[in-house]
Amino acid sequence: MTTELVHRLSPEEEELAAKREELARLEAGLADRELDLASLKAELAAFEGLYLRRVGVLYAELDEWNARLAELHAERAGTPDARTEADARRSQAQESYSAAHGEAAEVQPFAPSLELKSLYREAAKKVHPDTATDERDRARRERIMKEVNAAYAADDEDALRRILVDLENSPDAVQGSGIGADLVRILRQLRQVRNRIETLDQEISLLLRSDTAKLKAKAEAASADGRDLLQEMATGIKVRVEEVQRTVHGASRGGTE
């Protein structure tokens, strides 16, 4: 007669197995949150670049003409207040020009593929700093996570694949065992992941309340109605630029128009 031996899990082993399943679920959710945040940042940066190229440059031109007008007024008035106003207008014009012609204006539209998103999720799950077991491991993960985010923002699938291959072949991918140590490690990882998810939710919420996100939402709503909101804004600013130009030209000749 054959006696079948059935291994029964100890309470500690059962707890460890349950926590591992919970950690796996949370890590998947964390990777999704990181993807949401990275996508939102890239989309807002792309929209800001479009706004600066179509509208920001016109605001910069308007500020430049307002600065010239204030400087003409300061020359004629000769008062400290007029000079202060002119200096403030010139400072604003310089800031507007820098914003409209800086790096932010060069950001191109961002439309990540499904493959890019999938690679990002996989990399984020493998390397997220909040699943680190000690400070040395955290520092390593933070460095690699920056590479992952940079590759995603650059729409570079090959770079993400290389990162994943390196992770698979890394000695750090091999971890020790021991029920007691593993249970403590997982409990700490769970706490870290929960905290990170909460932080990400707050960051996403804050970004969605930003002026750029609000304007982007308005532009998308207008587009759904067949309108180009940025073009409408640009047209209105061009009218204001022409008005100030006429005033400056008139003032330069000693009169007004």
DOVEXTI-772246 format. One record per residue (C-alpha): residue in three letters; x, y, z; residue number from 1. Coordinates in steps of 0.02 Angstrom, whole numbers, padded with zeros to 5 digits. Layout:
% DOVEXTI-772246
<node><resn>ALA</resn><c1>X</c1><c2>Y</c2><c3>Z</c3><resi>NUM</resi></node>
...
//
This chain:
% DOVEXTI-772246
<node><resn>MET</resn><c1>00000</c1><c2>00000</c2><c3>00000</c3><resi>1</resi></node>
<node><resn>THR</resn><c1>00072</c1><c2>00169</c2><c3>-00053</c3><resi>2</resi></node>
<node><resn>THR</resn><c1>00064</c1><c2>00313</c2><c3>00067</c3><resi>3</resi></node>
<node><resn>GLU</resn><c1>00057</c1><c2>00482</c2><c3>-00019</c3><resi>4</resi></node>
<node><resn>LEU</resn><c1>00147</c1><c2>00617</c2><c3>00075</c3><resi>5</resi></node>
<node><resn>VAL</resn><c1>00065</c1><c2>00787</c2><c3>00060</c3><resi>6</resi></node>
<node><resn>HIS</resn><c1>00167</c1><c2>00937</c2><c3>00109</c3><resi>7</resi></node>
<node><resn>ARG</resn><c1>00062</c1><c2>01058</c2><c3>00208</c3><resi>8</resi></node>
<node><resn>LEU</resn><c1>00117</c1><c2>01238</c2><c3>00208</c3><resi>9</resi></node>
<node><resn>SER</resn><c1>00160</c1><c2>01313</c2><c3>00375</c3><resi>10</resi></node>
<node><resn>PRO</resn><c1>00066</c1><c2>01470</c2><c3>00428</c3><resi>11</resi></node>
<node><resn>GLU</resn><c1>00222</c1><c2>01571</c2><c3>00386</c3><resi>12</resi></node>
<node><resn>GLU</resn><c1>00232</c1><c2>01494</c2><c3>00212</c3><resi>13</resi></node>
<node><resn>GLU</resn><c1>00048</c1><c2>01528</c2><c3>00181</c3><resi>14</resi></node>
<node><resn>GLU</resn><c1>00069</c1><c2>01708</c2><c3>00237</c3><resi>15</resi></node>
<node><resn>LEU</resn><c1>00222</c1><c2>01727</c2><c3>00126</c3><resi>16</resi></node>
<node><resn>ALA</resn><c1>00130</c1><c2>01657</c2><c3>-00025</c3><resi>17</resi></node>
<node><resn>ALA</resn><c1>-00018</c1><c2>01773</c2><c3>00005</c3><resi>18</resi></node>
<node><resn>LYS</resn><c1>00095</c1><c2>01925</c2><c3>00022</c3><resi>19</resi></node>
<node><resn>ARG</resn><c1>00188</c1><c2>01879</c2><c3>-00136</c3><resi>20</resi></node>
<node><resn>GLU</resn><c1>00024</c1><c2>01875</c2><c3>-00232</c3><resi>21</resi></node>
<node><resn>GLU</resn><c1>-00026</c1><c2>02042</c2><c3>-00157</c3><resi>22</resi></node>
<node><resn>LEU</resn><c1>00142</c1><c2>02117</c2><c3>-00200</c3><resi>23</resi></node>
<node><resn>ALA</resn><c1>00129</c1><c2>02055</c2><c3>-00379</c3><resi>24</resi></node>
<node><resn>ARG</resn><c1>-00041</c1><c2>02138</c2><c3>-00397</c3><resi>25</resi></node>
<node><resn>LEU</resn><c1>00020</c1><c2>02300</c2><c3>-00322</c3><resi>26</resi></node>
<node><resn>GLU</resn><c1>00177</c1><c2>02301</c2><c3>-00429</c3><resi>27</resi></node>
<node><resn>ALA</resn><c1>00069</c1><c2>02284</c2><c3>-00585</c3><resi>28</resi></node>
<node><resn>GLY</resn><c1>-00039</c1><c2>02429</c2><c3>-00524</c3><resi>29</resi></node>
<node><resn>LEU</resn><c1>00116</c1><c2>02530</c2><c3>-00484</c3><resi>30</resi></node>
<node><resn>ALA</resn><c1>00186</c1><c2>02503</c2><c3>-00659</c3><resi>31</resi></node>
<node><resn>ASP</resn><c1>00020</c1><c2>02563</c2><c3>-00731</c3><resi>32</resi></node>
<node><resn>ARG</resn><c1>00024</c1><c2>02719</c2><c3>-00621</c3><resi>33</resi></node>
<node><resn>GLU</resn><c1>00203</c1><c2>02756</c2><c3>-00673</c3><resi>34</resi></node>
<node><resn>LEU</resn><c1>00151</c1><c2>02736</c2><c3>-00855</c3><resi>35</resi></node>
<node><resn>ASP</resn><c1>00003</c1><c2>02854</c2><c3>-00828</c3><resi>36</resi></node>
<node><resn>LEU</resn><c1>00115</c1><c2>02985</c2><c3>-00749</c3><resi>37</resi></node>
<node><resn>ALA</resn><c1>00252</c1><c2>02969</c2><c3>-00880</c3><resi>38</resi></node>
<node><resn>SER</resn><c1>00123</c1><c2>02981</c2><c3>-01020</c3><resi>39</resi></node>
<node><resn>LEU</resn><c1>00038</c1><c2>03131</c2><c3>-00943</c3><resi>40</resi></node>
<node><resn>LYS</resn><c1>00202</c1><c2>03223</c2><c3>-00922</c3><resi>41</resi></node>
<node><resn>ALA</resn><c1>00252</c1><c2>03187</c2><c3>-01101</c3><resi>42</resi></node>
<node><resn>GLU</resn><c1>00081</c1><c2>03236</c2><c3>-01170</c3><resi>43</resi></node>
<node><resn>LEU</resn><c1>00079</c1><c2>03400</c2><c3>-01072</c3><resi>44</resi></node>
<node><resn>ALA</resn><c1>00257</c1><c2>03440</c2><c3>-01125</c3><resi>45</resi></node>
<node><resn>ALA</resn><c1>00210</c1><c2>03408</c2><c3>-01307</c3><resi>46</resi></node>
<node><resn>PHE</resn><c1>00055</c1><c2>03518</c2><c3>-01291</c3><resi>47</resi></node>
<node><resn>GLU</resn><c1>00157</c1><c2>03655</c2><c3>-01208</c3><resi>48</resi></node>
<node><resn>GLY</resn><c1>00279</c1><c2>03648</c2><c3>-01352</c3><resi>49</resi></node>
<node><resn>LEU</resn><c1>00138</c1><c2>03664</c2><c3>-01478</c3><resi>50</resi></node>
<node><resn>TYR</resn><c1>00062</c1><c2>03809</c2><c3>-01378</c3><resi>51</resi></node>
<node><resn>LEU</resn><c1>00228</c1><c2>03901</c2><c3>-01371</c3><resi>52</resi></node>
<node><resn>ARG</resn><c1>00259</c1><c2>03880</c2><c3>-01557</c3><resi>53</resi></node>
<node><resn>ARG</resn><c1>00085</c1><c2>03939</c2><c3>-01608</c3><resi>54</resi></node>
<node><resn>VAL</resn><c1>00035</c1><c2>04059</c2><c3>-01469</c3><resi>55</resi></node>
<node><resn>GLY</resn><c1>00184</c1><c2>04089</c2><c3>-01356</c3><resi>56</resi></node>
<node><resn>VAL</resn><c1>00287</c1><c2>04169</c2><c3>-01495</c3><resi>57</resi></node>
<node><resn>LEU</resn><c1>00147</c1><c2>04293</c2><c3>-01524</c3><resi>58</resi></node>
<node><resn>TYR</resn><c1>00137</c1><c2>04335</c2><c3>-01339</c3><resi>59</resi></node>
<node><resn>ALA</resn><c1>00326</c1><c2>04362</c2><c3>-01345</c3><resi>60</resi></node>
<node><resn>GLU</resn><c1>00304</c1><c2>04480</c2><c3>-01493</c3><resi>61</resi></node>
<node><resn>LEU</resn><c1>00165</c1><c2>04572</c2><c3>-01401</c3><resi>62</resi></node>
<node><resn>ASP</resn><c1>00273</c1><c2>04591</c2><c3>-01246</c3><resi>63</resi></node>
<node><resn>GLU</resn><c1>00415</c1><c2>04656</c2><c3>-01354</c3><resi>64</resi></node>
<node><resn>TRP</resn><c1>00306</c1><c2>04793</c2><c3>-01428</c3><resi>65</resi></node>
<node><resn>ASN</resn><c1>00235</c1><c2>04837</c2><c3>-01258</c3><resi>66</resi></node>
<node><resn>ALA</resn><c1>00414</c1><c2>04853</c2><c3>-01193</c3><resi>67</resi></node>
<node><resn>ARG</resn><c1>00459</c1><c2>04970</c2><c3>-01336</c3><resi>68</resi></node>
<node><resn>LEU</resn><c1>00306</c1><c2>05075</c2><c3>-01302</c3><resi>69</resi></node>
<node><resn>ALA</resn><c1>00348</c1><c2>05086</c2><c3>-01116</c3><resi>70</resi></node>
<node><resn>GLU</resn><c1>00527</c1><c2>05134</c2><c3>-01157</c3><resi>71</resi></node>
<node><resn>LEU</resn><c1>00468</c1><c2>05274</c2><c3>-01273</c3><resi>72</resi></node>
<node><resn>HIS</resn><c1>00354</c1><c2>05336</c2><c3>-01136</c3><resi>73</resi></node>
<node><resn>ALA</resn><c1>00497</c1><c2>05330</c2><c3>-01010</c3><resi>74</resi></node>
<node><resn>GLU</resn><c1>00610</c1><c2>05432</c2><c3>-01124</c3><resi>75</resi></node>
<node><resn>ARG</resn><c1>00479</c1><c2>05567</c2><c3>-01141</c3><resi>76</resi></node>
<node><resn>ALA</resn><c1>00414</c1><c2>05568</c2><c3>-00963</c3><resi>77</resi></node>
<node><resn>GLY</resn><c1>00584</c1><c2>05555</c2><c3>-00882</c3><resi>78</resi></node>
<node><resn>THR</resn><c1>00509</c1><c2>05499</c2><c3>-00716</c3><resi>79</resi></node>
<node><resn>PRO</resn><c1>00569</c1><c2>05358</c2><c3>-00602</c3><resi>80</resi></node>
<node><resn>ASP</resn><c1>00399</c1><c2>05274</c2><c3>-00611</c3><resi>81</resi></node>
<node><resn>ALA</resn><c1>00401</c1><c2>05274</c2><c3>-00801</c3><resi>82</resi></node>
<node><resn>ARG</resn><c1>00578</c1><c2>05203</c2><c3>-00802</c3><resi>83</resi></node>
<node><resn>THR</resn><c1>00528</c1><c2>05067</c2><c3>-00677</c3><resi>84</resi></node>
<node><resn>GLU</resn><c1>00379</c1><c2>05021</c2><c3>-00785</c3><resi>85</resi></node>
<node><resn>ALA</resn><c1>00488</c1><c2>05014</c2><c3>-00940</c3><resi>86</resi></node>
<node><resn>ASP</resn><c1>00615</c1><c2>04903</c2><c3>-00853</c3><resi>87</resi></node>
<node><resn>ALA</resn><c1>00476</c1><c2>04786</c2><c3>-00796</c3><resi>88</resi></node>
<node><resn>ARG</resn><c1>00405</c1><c2>04777</c2><c3>-00972</c3><resi>89</resi></node>
<node><resn>ARG</resn><c1>00578</c1><c2>04739</c2><c3>-01044</c3><resi>90</resi></node>
<node><resn>SER</resn><c1>00606</c1><c2>04602</c2><c3>-00916</c3><resi>91</resi></node>
<node><resn>GLN</resn><c1>00438</c1><c2>04525</c2><c3>-00960</c3><resi>92</resi></node>
<node><resn>ALA</resn><c1>00480</c1><c2>04532</c2><c3>-01145</c3><resi>93</resi></node>
<node><resn>GLN</resn><c1>00645</c1><c2>04443</c2><c3>-01115</c3><resi>94</resi></node>
<node><resn>GLU</resn><c1>00559</c1><c2>04307</c2><c3>-01012</c3><resi>95</resi></node>
<node><resn>SER</resn><c1>00425</c1><c2>04283</c2><c3>-01144</c3><resi>96</resi></node>
<node><resn>TYR</resn><c1>00555</c1><c2>04269</c2><c3>-01282</c3><resi>97</resi></node>
<node><resn>SER</resn><c1>00655</c1><c2>04141</c2><c3>-01183</c3><resi>98</resi></node>
<node><resn>ALA</resn><c1>00499</c1><c2>04037</c2><c3>-01150</c3><resi>99</resi></node>
<node><resn>ALA</resn><c1>00437</c1><c2>04045</c2><c3>-01329</c3><resi>100</resi></node>
<node><resn>HIS</resn><c1>00605</c1><c2>04002</c2><c3>-01406</c3><resi>101</resi></node>
<node><resn>GLY</resn><c1>00678</c1><c2>03887</c2><c3>-01273</c3><resi>102</resi></node>
<node><resn>GLU</resn><c1>00690</c1><c2>03698</c2><c3>-01263</c3><resi>103</resi></node>
<node><resn>ALA</resn><c1>00508</c1><c2>03678</c2><c3>-01210</c3><resi>104</resi></node>
<node><resn>ALA</resn><c1>00451</c1><c2>03748</c2><c3>-01376</c3><resi>105</resi></node>
<node><resn>GLU</resn><c1>00547</c1><c2>03612</c2><c3>-01469</c3><resi>106</resi></node>
<node><resn>VAL</resn><c1>00454</c1><c2>03464</c2><c3>-01391</c3><resi>107</resi></node>
<node><resn>GLN</resn><c1>00361</c1><c2>03370</c2><c3>-01526</c3><resi>108</resi></node>
<node><resn>PRO</resn><c1>00192</c1><c2>03280</c2><c3>-01516</c3><resi>109</resi></node>
<node><resn>PHE</resn><c1>00194</c1><c2>03123</c2><c3>-01409</c3><resi>110</resi></node>
<node><resn>ALA</resn><c1>00095</c1><c2>02969</c2><c3>-01464</c3><resi>111</resi></node>
<node><resn>PRO</resn><c1>00167</c1><c2>02813</c2><c3>-01381</c3><resi>112</resi></node>
<node><resn>SER</resn><c1>00132</c1><c2>02646</c2><c3>-01465</c3><resi>113</resi></node>
<node><resn>LEU</resn><c1>00055</c1><c2>02499</c2><c3>-01373</c3><resi>114</resi></node>
<node><resn>GLU</resn><c1>00222</c1><c2>02410</c2><c3>-01384</c3><resi>115</resi></node>
<node><resn>LEU</resn><c1>00312</c1><c2>02558</c2><c3>-01304</c3><resi>116</resi></node>
<node><resn>LYS</resn><c1>00186</c1><c2>02560</c2><c3>-01162</c3><resi>117</resi></node>
<node><resn>SER</resn><c1>00202</c1><c2>02372</c2><c3>-01138</c3><resi>118</resi></node>
<node><resn>LEU</resn><c1>00392</c1><c2>02382</c2><c3>-01130</c3><resi>119</resi></node>
<node><resn>TYR</resn><c1>00380</c1><c2>02524</c2><c3>-01005</c3><resi>120</resi></node>
<node><resn>ARG</resn><c1>00262</c1><c2>02428</c2><c3>-00891</c3><resi>121</resi></node>
<node><resn>GLU</resn><c1>00376</c1><c2>02275</c2><c3>-00895</c3><resi>122</resi></node>
<node><resn>ALA</resn><c1>00531</c1><c2>02378</c2><c3>-00856</c3><resi>123</resi></node>
<node><resn>ALA</resn><c1>00443</c1><c2>02476</c2><c3>-00718</c3><resi>124</resi></node>
<node><resn>LYS</resn><c1>00386</c1><c2>02315</c2><c3>-00633</c3><resi>125</resi></node>
<node><resn>LYS</resn><c1>00561</c1><c2>02244</c2><c3>-00637</c3><resi>126</resi></node>
<node><resn>VAL</resn><c1>00659</c1><c2>02395</c2><c3>-00581</c3><resi>127</resi></node>
<node><resn>HIS</resn><c1>00545</c1><c2>02511</c2><c3>-00484</c3><resi>128</resi></node>
<node><resn>PRO</resn><c1>00643</c1><c2>02590</c2><c3>-00339</c3><resi>129</resi></node>
<node><resn>ASP</resn><c1>00501</c1><c2>02562</c2><c3>-00216</c3><resi>130</resi></node>
<node><resn>THR</resn><c1>00523</c1><c2>02374</c2><c3>-00230</c3><resi>131</resi></node>
<node><resn>ALA</resn><c1>00704</c1><c2>02388</c2><c3>-00173</c3><resi>132</resi></node>
<node><resn>THR</resn><c1>00764</c1><c2>02282</c2><c3>-00027</c3><resi>133</resi></node>
<node><resn>ASP</resn><c1>00901</c1><c2>02400</c2><c3>00036</c3><resi>134</resi></node>
<node><resn>GLU</resn><c1>00978</c1><c2>02570</c2><c3>00000</c3><resi>135</resi></node>
<node><resn>ARG</resn><c1>01108</c1><c2>02502</c2><c3>-00120</c3><resi>136</resi></node>
<node><resn>ASP</resn><c1>00972</c1><c2>02414</c2><c3>-00219</c3><resi>137</resi></node>
<node><resn>ARG</resn><c1>00865</c1><c2>02571</c2><c3>-00216</c3><resi>138</resi></node>
<node><resn>ALA</resn><c1>01007</c1><c2>02678</c2><c3>-00286</c3><resi>139</resi></node>
<node><resn>ARG</resn><c1>01033</c1><c2>02553</c2><c3>-00427</c3><resi>140</resi></node>
<node><resn>ARG</resn><c1>00848</c1><c2>02547</c2><c3>-00467</c3><resi>141</resi></node>
<node><resn>GLU</resn><c1>00831</c1><c2>02737</c2><c3>-00465</c3><resi>142</resi></node>
<node><resn>ARG</resn><c1>00972</c1><c2>02752</c2><c3>-00590</c3><resi>143</resi></node>
<node><resn>ILE</resn><c1>00895</c1><c2>02624</c2><c3>-00707</c3><resi>144</resi></node>
<node><resn>MET</resn><c1>00719</c1><c2>02698</c2><c3>-00686</c3><resi>145</resi></node>
<node><resn>LYS</resn><c1>00785</c1><c2>02865</c2><c3>-00748</c3><resi>146</resi></node>
<node><resn>GLU</resn><c1>00848</c1><c2>02775</c2><c3>-00903</c3><resi>147</resi></node>
<node><resn>VAL</resn><c1>00677</c1><c2>02692</c2><c3>-00924</c3><resi>148</resi></node>
<node><resn>ASN</resn><c1>00586</c1><c2>02859</c2><c3>-00912</c3><resi>149</resi></node>
<node><resn>ALA</resn><c1>00706</c1><c2>02943</c2><c3>-01032</c3><resi>150</resi></node>
<node><resn>ALA</resn><c1>00686</c1><c2>02803</c2><c3>-01160</c3><resi>151</resi></node>
<node><resn>TYR</resn><c1>00496</c1><c2>02812</c2><c3>-01145</c3><resi>152</resi></node>
<node><resn>ALA</resn><c1>00493</c1><c2>03002</c2><c3>-01165</c3><resi>153</resi></node>
<node><resn>ALA</resn><c1>00607</c1><c2>02984</c2><c3>-01317</c3><resi>154</resi></node>
<node><resn>ASP</resn><c1>00491</c1><c2>02852</c2><c3>-01393</c3><resi>155</resi></node>
<node><resn>ASP</resn><c1>00639</c1><c2>02731</c2><c3>-01400</c3><resi>156</resi></node>
<node><resn>GLU</resn><c1>00577</c1><c2>02551</c2><c3>-01397</c3><resi>157</resi></node>
<node><resn>ASP</resn><c1>00750</c1><c2>02480</c2><c3>-01431</c3><resi>158</resi></node>
<node><resn>ALA</resn><c1>00822</c1><c2>02567</c2><c3>-01279</c3><resi>159</resi></node>
<node><resn>LEU</resn><c1>00687</c1><c2>02492</c2><c3>-01169</c3><resi>160</resi></node>
<node><resn>ARG</resn><c1>00720</c1><c2>02319</c2><c3>-01240</c3><resi>161</resi></node>
<node><resn>ARG</resn><c1>00906</c1><c2>02337</c2><c3>-01203</c3><resi>162</resi></node>
<node><resn>ILE</resn><c1>00867</c1><c2>02387</c2><c3>-01025</c3><resi>163</resi></node>
<node><resn>LEU</resn><c1>00756</c1><c2>02234</c2><c3>-01003</c3><resi>164</resi></node>
<node><resn>VAL</resn><c1>00890</c1><c2>02118</c2><c3>-01072</c3><resi>165</resi></node>
<node><resn>ASP</resn><c1>01018</c1><c2>02193</c2><c3>-00954</c3><resi>166</resi></node>
<node><resn>LEU</resn><c1>00900</c1><c2>02168</c2><c3>-00807</c3><resi>167</resi></node>
<node><resn>GLU</resn><c1>00870</c1><c2>01986</c2><c3>-00850</c3><resi>168</resi></node>
<node><resn>ASN</resn><c1>01058</c1><c2>01953</c2><c3>-00857</c3><resi>169</resi></node>
<node><resn>SER</resn><c1>01102</c1><c2>02054</c2><c3>-00703</c3><resi>170</resi></node>
<node><resn>PRO</resn><c1>01173</c1><c2>01964</c2><c3>-00549</c3><resi>171</resi></node>
<node><resn>ASP</resn><c1>01054</c1><c2>02071</c2><c3>-00446</c3><resi>172</resi></node>
<node><resn>ALA</resn><c1>00909</c1><c2>01974</c2><c3>-00522</c3><resi>173</resi></node>
<node><resn>VAL</resn><c1>00961</c1><c2>01826</c2><c3>-00414</c3><resi>174</resi></node>
<node><resn>GLN</resn><c1>00890</c1><c2>01841</c2><c3>-00239</c3><resi>175</resi></node>
<node><resn>GLY</resn><c1>00913</c1><c2>01742</c2><c3>-00080</c3><resi>176</resi></node>
<node><resn>SER</resn><c1>00781</c1><c2>01642</c2><c3>00014</c3><resi>177</resi></node>
<node><resn>GLY</resn><c1>00723</c1><c2>01606</c2><c3>00190</c3><resi>178</resi></node>
<node><resn>ILE</resn><c1>00543</c1><c2>01621</c2><c3>00248</c3><resi>179</resi></node>
<node><resn>GLY</resn><c1>00571</c1><c2>01741</c2><c3>00390</c3><resi>180</resi></node>
<node><resn>ALA</resn><c1>00683</c1><c2>01860</c2><c3>00294</c3><resi>181</resi></node>
<node><resn>ASP</resn><c1>00575</c1><c2>01849</c2><c3>00138</c3><resi>182</resi></node>
<node><resn>LEU</resn><c1>00418</c1><c2>01890</c2><c3>00237</c3><resi>183</resi></node>
<node><resn>VAL</resn><c1>00496</c1><c2>02044</c2><c3>00316</c3><resi>184</resi></node>
<node><resn>ARG</resn><c1>00565</c1><c2>02097</c2><c3>00147</c3><resi>185</resi></node>
<node><resn>ILE</resn><c1>00396</c1><c2>02080</c2><c3>00062</c3><resi>186</resi></node>
<node><resn>LEU</resn><c1>00304</c1><c2>02173</c2><c3>00201</c3><resi>187</resi></node>
<node><resn>ARG</resn><c1>00424</c1><c2>02318</c2><c3>00179</c3><resi>188</resi></node>
<node><resn>GLN</resn><c1>00405</c1><c2>02311</c2><c3>-00009</c3><resi>189</resi></node>
<node><resn>LEU</resn><c1>00216</c1><c2>02315</c2><c3>00008</c3><resi>190</resi></node>
<node><resn>ARG</resn><c1>00225</c1><c2>02470</c2><c3>00116</c3><resi>191</resi></node>
<node><resn>GLN</resn><c1>00344</c1><c2>02554</c2><c3>-00007</c3><resi>192</resi></node>
<node><resn>VAL</resn><c1>00235</c1><c2>02513</c2><c3>-00157</c3><resi>193</resi></node>
<node><resn>ARG</resn><c1>00076</c1><c2>02575</c2><c3>-00072</c3><resi>194</resi></node>
<node><resn>ASN</resn><c1>00162</c1><c2>02737</c2><c3>-00024</c3><resi>195</resi></node>
<node><resn>ARG</resn><c1>00226</c1><c2>02761</c2><c3>-00201</c3><resi>196</resi></node>
<node><resn>ILE</resn><c1>00055</c1><c2>02730</c2><c3>-00278</c3><resi>197</resi></node>
<node><resn>GLU</resn><c1>-00019</c1><c2>02861</c2><c3>-00163</c3><resi>198</resi></node>
<node><resn>THR</resn><c1>00118</c1><c2>02983</c2><c3>-00213</c3><resi>199</resi></node>
<node><resn>LEU</resn><c1>00089</c1><c2>02950</c2><c3>-00397</c3><resi>200</resi></node>
<node><resn>ASP</resn><c1>-00097</c1><c2>02978</c2><c3>-00380</c3><resi>201</resi></node>
<node><resn>GLN</resn><c1>-00062</c1><c2>03146</c2><c3>-00298</c3><resi>202</resi></node>
<node><resn>GLU</resn><c1>00062</c1><c2>03195</c2><c3>-00435</c3><resi>203</resi></node>
<node><resn>ILE</resn><c1>-00060</c1><c2>03148</c2><c3>-00572</c3><resi>204</resi></node>
<node><resn>SER</resn><c1>-00201</c1><c2>03243</c2><c3>-00487</c3><resi>205</resi></node>
<node><resn>LEU</resn><c1>-00089</c1><c2>03396</c2><c3>-00470</c3><resi>206</resi></node>
<node><resn>LEU</resn><c1>-00037</c1><c2>03390</c2><c3>-00652</c3><resi>207</resi></node>
<node><resn>LEU</resn><c1>-00217</c1><c2>03373</c2><c3>-00709</c3><resi>208</resi></node>
<node><resn>ARG</resn><c1>-00257</c1><c2>03534</c2><c3>-00613</c3><resi>209</resi></node>
<node><resn>SER</resn><c1>-00114</c1><c2>03630</c2><c3>-00694</c3><resi>210</resi></node>
<node><resn>ASP</resn><c1>-00145</c1><c2>03774</c2><c3>-00814</c3><resi>211</resi></node>
<node><resn>THR</resn><c1>-00067</c1><c2>03675</c2><c3>-00957</c3><resi>212</resi></node>
<node><resn>ALA</resn><c1>-00182</c1><c2>03526</c2><c3>-00927</c3><resi>213</resi></node>
<node><resn>LYS</resn><c1>-00335</c1><c2>03638</c2><c3>-00916</c3><resi>214</resi></node>
<node><resn>LEU</resn><c1>-00291</c1><c2>03727</c2><c3>-01078</c3><resi>215</resi></node>
<node><resn>LYS</resn><c1>-00256</c1><c2>03560</c2><c3>-01162</c3><resi>216</resi></node>
<node><resn>ALA</resn><c1>-00428</c1><c2>03497</c2><c3>-01108</c3><resi>217</resi></node>
<node><resn>LYS</resn><c1>-00510</c1><c2>03654</c2><c3>-01178</c3><resi>218</resi></node>
<node><resn>ALA</resn><c1>-00416</c1><c2>03635</c2><c3>-01342</c3><resi>219</resi></node>
<node><resn>GLU</resn><c1>-00471</c1><c2>03453</c2><c3>-01356</c3><resi>220</resi></node>
<node><resn>ALA</resn><c1>-00652</c1><c2>03500</c2><c3>-01318</c3><resi>221</resi></node>
<node><resn>ALA</resn><c1>-00644</c1><c2>03638</c2><c3>-01450</c3><resi>222</resi></node>
<node><resn>SER</resn><c1>-00568</c1><c2>03517</c2><c3>-01575</c3><resi>223</resi></node>
<node><resn>ALA</resn><c1>-00714</c1><c2>03397</c2><c3>-01545</c3><resi>224</resi></node>
<node><resn>ASP</resn><c1>-00827</c1><c2>03541</c2><c3>-01597</c3><resi>225</resi></node>
<node><resn>GLY</resn><c1>-00725</c1><c2>03574</c2><c3>-01753</c3><resi>226</resi></node>
<node><resn>ARG</resn><c1>-00634</c1><c2>03726</c2><c3>-01683</c3><resi>227</resi></node>
<node><resn>ASP</resn><c1>-00448</c1><c2>03763</c2><c3>-01668</c3><resi>228</resi></node>
<node><resn>LEU</resn><c1>-00430</c1><c2>03849</c2><c3>-01500</c3><resi>229</resi></node>
<node><resn>LEU</resn><c1>-00246</c1><c2>03889</c2><c3>-01519</c3><resi>230</resi></node>
<node><resn>GLN</resn><c1>-00279</c1><c2>03968</c2><c3>-01688</c3><resi>231</resi></node>
<node><resn>GLU</resn><c1>-00418</c1><c2>04073</c2><c3>-01612</c3><resi>232</resi></node>
<node><resn>MET</resn><c1>-00299</c1><c2>04129</c2><c3>-01475</c3><resi>233</resi></node>
<node><resn>ALA</resn><c1>-00164</c1><c2>04168</c2><c3>-01602</c3><resi>234</resi></node>
<node><resn>THR</resn><c1>-00282</c1><c2>04272</c2><c3>-01707</c3><resi>235</resi></node>
<node><resn>GLY</resn><c1>-00334</c1><c2>04376</c2><c3>-01556</c3><resi>236</resi></node>
<node><resn>ILE</resn><c1>-00154</c1><c2>04409</c2><c3>-01505</c3><resi>237</resi></node>
<node><resn>LYS</resn><c1>-00106</c1><c2>04460</c2><c3>-01683</c3><resi>238</resi></node>
<node><resn>VAL</resn><c1>-00240</c1><c2>04595</c2><c3>-01675</c3><resi>239</resi></node>
<node><resn>ARG</resn><c1>-00168</c1><c2>04659</c2><c3>-01511</c3><resi>240</resi></node>
<node><resn>VAL</resn><c1>00008</c1><c2>04658</c2><c3>-01583</c3><resi>241</resi></node>
<node><resn>GLU</resn><c1>-00048</c1><c2>04762</c2><c3>-01731</c3><resi>242</resi></node>
<node><resn>GLU</resn><c1>-00133</c1><c2>04887</c2><c3>-01615</c3><resi>243</resi></node>
<node><resn>VAL</resn><c1>00024</c1><c2>04911</c2><c3>-01509</c3><resi>244</resi></node>
<node><resn>GLN</resn><c1>00132</c1><c2>04922</c2><c3>-01665</c3><resi>245</resi></node>
<node><resn>ARG</resn><c1>00027</c1><c2>05065</c2><c3>-01729</c3><resi>246</resi></node>
<node><resn>THR</resn><c1>00038</c1><c2>05152</c2><c3>-01561</c3><resi>247</resi></node>
<node><resn>VAL</resn><c1>00228</c1><c2>05133</c2><c3>-01556</c3><resi>248</resi></node>
<node><resn>HIS</resn><c1>00249</c1><c2>05196</c2><c3>-01733</c3><resi>249</resi></node>
<node><resn>GLY</resn><c1>00138</c1><c2>05344</c2><c3>-01696</c3><resi>250</resi></node>
<node><resn>ALA</resn><c1>00232</c1><c2>05384</c2><c3>-01535</c3><resi>251</resi></node>
<node><resn>SER</resn><c1>00399</c1><c2>05371</c2><c3>-01627</c3><resi>252</resi></node>
<node><resn>ARG</resn><c1>00340</c1><c2>05508</c2><c3>-01746</c3><resi>253</resi></node>
<node><resn>GLY</resn><c1>00287</c1><c2>05616</c2><c3>-01601</c3><resi>254</resi></node>
<node><resn>GLY</resn><c1>00102</c1><c2>05588</c2><c3>-01614</c3><resi>255</resi></node>
<node><resn>THR</resn><c1>-00029</c1><c2>05452</c2><c3>-01594</c3><resi>256</resi></node>
<node><resn>GLU</resn><c1>-00138</c1><c2>05353</c2><c3>-01711</c3><resi>257</resi></node>
//
